[in-house]
Amino acid sequence: MSPDFDRTDPHAVRLAARAGELTGHTANLAPGRVQANLAILPGALAHDFLRFCQRNPKPCPLVAVSEPGDPMLPTLGRDVDIRTDVPRYRVWRDGELVDEPTDIRDLWRDDLVAFLIGCSFSFEDAMLADGLPVRHIEQGTNVPMYRTNVPTVEAGPFGGPMVVSMRPLTAAQAIRAVQVTSRFPAVHGAPVHLGDPAAIGIADIGKPDYGDPVEIRPGEIPVFWACGVTPQSVIEHARPPFSISHAPGHMLVTDLSNSAVAVM
């Protein structure tokens, strides 16, 4: 990651992604600003996916939806271009991952609709401000994410298991984290599970399906939040002919303030 941009300025972060200077994860960039997961689908599937998000607000809290064929998202910030402003994308064909480009201008079509989904990186600012540790930020890695056995509510062809992100905390810290993150339902809100990973179908906490493993210290328990990578699991299940997502941990950084999505 280049040091030559202001990592606290969301517009500068987006421009760095657009220029190819930023290709890594966006954890702890532009503190205080909403970050968003991405799913791009053809218009023929957009209504079903919108209903899927409405039926599954914990893993898929919608922040914005583009107009068909329009890559610009002015409600999310200055000069936001969804084709260039995510550090790394994933391209899917028939549910199979085929590429991870840093720019999708050559893939853009007039029928594509972009869905921007709230990200847990947003509530991490509130956790840090409250003195709660965020281990992947401490370690300088991507957040660990896991497929679970928790089903989502289906809509059309879309369905499948929920994906969760994990942050280790002591029991007392976990209680406080529930209180802190409950204020942010637009970015996943409170945890969906605390403790035993096997209870939600995670066989090995040391081997995340996405992101990087983090240290769990003595006296800590894993705490799991619903994750905006869930649509990628759902896309694999639905197998649409063509779709695009962000690479896990590589978010669109918006100009929206975290306080704007807090409920109190």
C-alpha positions as CSV (number, residue, x, y, z in Angstrom):
1,M,0.0,0.0,0.0
2,S,1.5,3.3,-1.0
3,P,2.2,5.8,1.8
4,D,1.5,8.7,-0.6
5,F,-2.2,9.3,0.2
6,D,-4.1,10.6,3.2
7,R,-5.5,7.4,4.8
8,T,-7.9,9.5,7.0
9,D,-9.6,11.1,3.9
10,P,-12.3,8.9,2.3
11,H,-12.0,10.7,-1.1
12,A,-8.2,10.2,-1.0
13,V,-8.6,6.5,-0.2
14,R,-11.0,6.1,-3.2
15,L,-8.6,8.0,-5.5
16,A,-5.8,5.7,-4.4
17,A,-7.9,2.7,-5.2
18,R,-8.8,4.2,-8.5
19,A,-5.1,4.8,-9.3
20,G,-4.1,1.3,-8.3
21,E,-2.1,2.6,-5.4
22,L,-4.4,0.9,-2.9
23,T,-5.0,-2.8,-3.5
24,G,-5.1,-4.2,0.0
25,H,-7.8,-4.4,2.7
26,T,-9.4,-1.2,4.0
27,A,-9.6,-2.0,7.8
28,N,-8.8,1.2,9.8
29,L,-8.8,3.5,6.8
30,A,-10.8,6.7,6.9
31,P,-11.8,6.3,10.5
32,G,-15.3,7.5,11.3
33,R,-16.5,6.8,7.7
34,V,-18.9,4.1,6.6
35,Q,-17.4,1.3,4.5
36,A,-19.5,-0.9,2.3
37,N,-19.5,-4.4,0.8
38,L,-20.4,-4.8,-2.8
39,A,-22.6,-7.0,-5.0
40,I,-23.2,-6.2,-8.7
41,L,-25.8,-8.2,-10.6
42,P,-27.6,-8.0,-13.9
43,G,-30.9,-6.1,-13.8
44,A,-32.9,-9.3,-14.4
45,L,-31.8,-10.6,-11.0
46,A,-31.8,-7.2,-9.1
47,H,-35.3,-7.5,-7.8
48,D,-34.8,-10.9,-6.3
49,F,-31.5,-9.8,-4.7
50,L,-33.2,-6.7,-3.3
51,R,-35.8,-8.9,-1.7
52,F,-33.0,-11.2,-0.4
53,C,-31.4,-8.2,1.4
54,Q,-34.7,-7.0,2.8
55,R,-35.3,-10.5,4.2
56,N,-31.8,-10.8,5.7
57,P,-31.0,-7.4,7.2
58,K,-28.4,-8.7,9.6
59,P,-25.9,-9.9,7.0
60,C,-27.1,-7.7,4.2
61,P,-28.1,-4.2,5.5
62,L,-28.4,-2.0,2.4
63,V,-26.6,1.3,2.3
64,A,-27.3,2.2,-1.3
65,V,-28.5,0.7,-4.6
66,S,-27.4,2.2,-8.0
67,E,-29.6,3.0,-11.0
68,P,-29.3,0.3,-13.7
69,G,-26.2,0.9,-15.8
70,D,-25.1,3.9,-13.7
71,P,-21.8,3.4,-11.9
72,M,-21.9,6.6,-10.0
73,L,-23.2,6.7,-6.4
74,P,-23.6,10.3,-5.4
75,T,-25.4,9.5,-2.2
76,L,-22.3,7.8,-0.8
77,G,-19.8,10.6,-1.5
78,R,-18.0,12.9,-3.9
79,D,-17.2,11.4,-7.3
80,V,-17.9,7.7,-6.2
81,D,-17.4,5.4,-9.2
82,I,-18.2,1.8,-8.3
83,R,-16.1,0.5,-11.3
84,T,-12.8,1.9,-9.9
85,D,-13.1,2.9,-6.3
86,V,-12.9,-0.6,-4.6
87,P,-9.3,-1.7,-4.0
88,R,-10.0,-5.2,-5.4
89,Y,-13.0,-6.9,-7.0
90,R,-14.1,-10.5,-7.6
91,V,-15.7,-11.6,-10.9
92,W,-18.0,-14.6,-10.9
93,R,-19.4,-16.6,-13.8
94,D,-21.9,-19.3,-13.1
95,G,-21.1,-19.0,-9.4
96,E,-17.4,-19.6,-10.0
97,L,-14.7,-17.1,-9.1
98,V,-12.8,-16.3,-12.4
99,D,-10.8,-13.1,-11.7
100,E,-9.8,-10.6,-9.0
101,P,-9.2,-7.3,-10.9
102,T,-8.6,-3.9,-9.4
103,D,-10.7,-2.1,-12.0
104,I,-14.0,-3.3,-13.7
105,R,-14.5,-0.6,-16.3
106,D,-14.1,-3.1,-19.1
107,L,-16.7,-5.4,-17.6
108,W,-19.4,-2.7,-16.9
109,R,-22.7,-3.1,-18.7
110,D,-25.8,-1.0,-19.1
111,D,-28.0,-3.5,-17.2
112,L,-25.8,-3.9,-14.1
113,V,-27.1,-2.8,-10.7
114,A,-24.7,-2.2,-7.7
115,F,-25.8,-3.1,-4.2
116,L,-23.8,-1.5,-1.4
117,I,-24.1,-3.3,2.0
118,G,-23.1,-2.2,5.4
119,C,-19.7,-3.4,6.8
120,S,-18.5,-4.2,10.3
121,F,-15.4,-2.1,9.8
122,S,-17.7,0.9,10.5
123,F,-18.7,-0.2,14.0
124,E,-15.1,-1.0,14.8
125,D,-14.4,2.7,15.3
126,A,-17.0,2.8,18.1
127,M,-15.4,-0.3,19.7
128,L,-12.0,1.3,19.6
129,A,-13.4,4.5,21.0
130,D,-14.9,2.5,23.9
131,G,-11.5,0.9,24.6
132,L,-12.5,-2.5,23.2
133,P,-9.7,-4.4,21.3
134,V,-10.0,-5.2,17.6
135,R,-7.4,-7.9,17.1
136,H,-7.0,-7.8,13.3
137,I,-6.3,-4.1,13.5
138,E,-3.7,-4.7,16.2
139,Q,-2.1,-7.4,14.1
140,G,-2.4,-5.5,10.8
141,T,-4.3,-8.2,9.0
142,N,-7.7,-8.7,7.4
143,V,-10.7,-9.7,9.7
144,P,-11.3,-13.5,9.9
145,M,-14.6,-14.5,8.2
146,Y,-16.3,-17.9,8.3
147,R,-19.2,-19.7,6.5
148,T,-21.7,-21.0,9.1
149,N,-24.6,-23.5,9.2
150,V,-27.0,-20.6,9.9
151,P,-29.4,-20.4,6.9
152,T,-30.5,-17.2,5.3
153,V,-34.1,-16.5,4.2
154,E,-34.3,-17.3,0.5
155,A,-35.6,-14.9,-2.2
156,G,-35.8,-16.2,-5.8
157,P,-32.5,-18.0,-6.6
158,F,-30.7,-16.4,-3.7
159,G,-30.1,-18.3,-0.4
160,G,-27.5,-20.3,1.5
161,P,-25.5,-20.0,4.7
162,M,-24.7,-16.8,6.6
163,V,-21.1,-15.7,6.7
164,V,-19.8,-14.2,10.0
165,S,-16.8,-12.1,11.0
166,M,-15.0,-12.7,14.3
167,R,-13.3,-10.6,17.0
168,P,-11.9,-12.2,20.2
169,L,-12.9,-10.6,23.4
170,T,-13.1,-11.4,27.1
171,A,-16.6,-12.1,28.4
172,A,-16.9,-8.6,30.0
173,Q,-15.7,-7.0,26.7
174,A,-18.2,-9.1,24.8
175,I,-21.1,-7.7,26.9
176,R,-19.9,-4.2,26.2
177,A,-19.4,-4.9,22.5
178,V,-23.1,-6.0,22.3
179,Q,-24.1,-2.7,23.8
180,V,-21.8,-0.7,21.5
181,T,-22.5,-2.4,18.2
182,S,-26.3,-2.6,18.8
183,R,-26.3,1.1,18.0
184,F,-25.3,0.3,14.4
185,P,-28.0,-1.9,12.8
186,A,-27.2,-0.4,9.3
187,V,-23.7,-2.0,9.6
188,H,-24.7,-5.4,11.0
189,G,-25.5,-4.4,14.6
190,A,-25.0,-6.7,17.6
191,P,-23.3,-10.1,17.4
192,V,-25.2,-13.1,16.2
193,H,-23.2,-15.6,18.3
194,L,-20.7,-15.7,21.2
195,G,-18.5,-18.6,22.2
196,D,-18.4,-22.2,20.7
197,P,-17.7,-21.9,17.0
198,A,-18.9,-25.5,16.4
199,A,-22.4,-24.4,17.4
200,I,-22.7,-22.4,14.2
201,G,-20.9,-24.9,12.0
202,I,-17.3,-23.6,12.2
203,A,-15.0,-26.6,12.4
204,D,-11.6,-24.8,12.9
205,I,-11.5,-21.3,14.2
206,G,-7.8,-21.1,13.1
207,K,-8.8,-21.5,9.4
208,P,-11.2,-18.8,8.3
209,D,-12.9,-19.2,4.9
210,Y,-12.0,-15.5,4.1
211,G,-9.5,-13.1,5.6
212,D,-6.8,-14.0,8.0
213,P,-6.6,-15.9,11.3
214,V,-6.1,-13.9,14.5
215,E,-4.8,-14.7,17.9
216,I,-7.3,-15.7,20.6
217,R,-5.7,-15.2,23.9
218,P,-6.3,-17.0,27.2
219,G,-9.5,-15.7,28.8
220,E,-11.0,-14.6,25.5
221,I,-14.0,-16.0,23.5
222,P,-14.7,-15.6,19.8
223,V,-17.5,-13.1,19.1
224,F,-19.2,-13.4,15.8
225,W,-21.1,-10.7,13.8
226,A,-23.1,-11.2,10.6
227,C,-20.9,-10.3,7.6
228,G,-21.5,-8.6,4.3
229,V,-19.5,-11.3,2.6
230,T,-22.7,-13.4,2.9
231,P,-23.7,-12.3,-0.7
232,Q,-20.6,-14.0,-2.1
233,S,-21.6,-17.3,-0.5
234,V,-25.1,-16.7,-1.8
235,I,-23.8,-16.0,-5.3
236,E,-21.9,-19.3,-5.3
237,H,-25.2,-21.0,-4.3
238,A,-27.4,-19.2,-6.9
239,R,-24.8,-19.5,-9.7
240,P,-25.9,-16.4,-11.8
241,P,-24.3,-16.3,-15.2
242,F,-22.4,-13.1,-14.3
243,S,-21.8,-11.1,-11.1
244,I,-19.2,-9.0,-9.4
245,S,-18.4,-8.5,-5.7
246,H,-15.6,-6.9,-3.7
247,A,-12.7,-9.0,-2.5
248,P,-13.3,-9.8,1.2
249,G,-12.0,-7.0,3.4
250,H,-11.5,-4.6,0.3
251,M,-14.4,-2.2,0.8
252,L,-15.8,0.9,-0.8
253,V,-14.9,3.7,1.6
254,T,-17.7,6.3,1.6
255,D,-18.0,9.9,2.8
256,L,-20.9,9.0,5.1
257,S,-20.1,9.4,8.8
258,N,-20.6,6.4,11.1
259,S,-22.7,8.7,13.4
260,A,-25.1,9.1,10.5
261,V,-26.0,5.4,10.6
262,A,-26.1,5.1,14.4
263,V,-29.5,4.8,16.0
264,M,-28.7,6.9,19.2
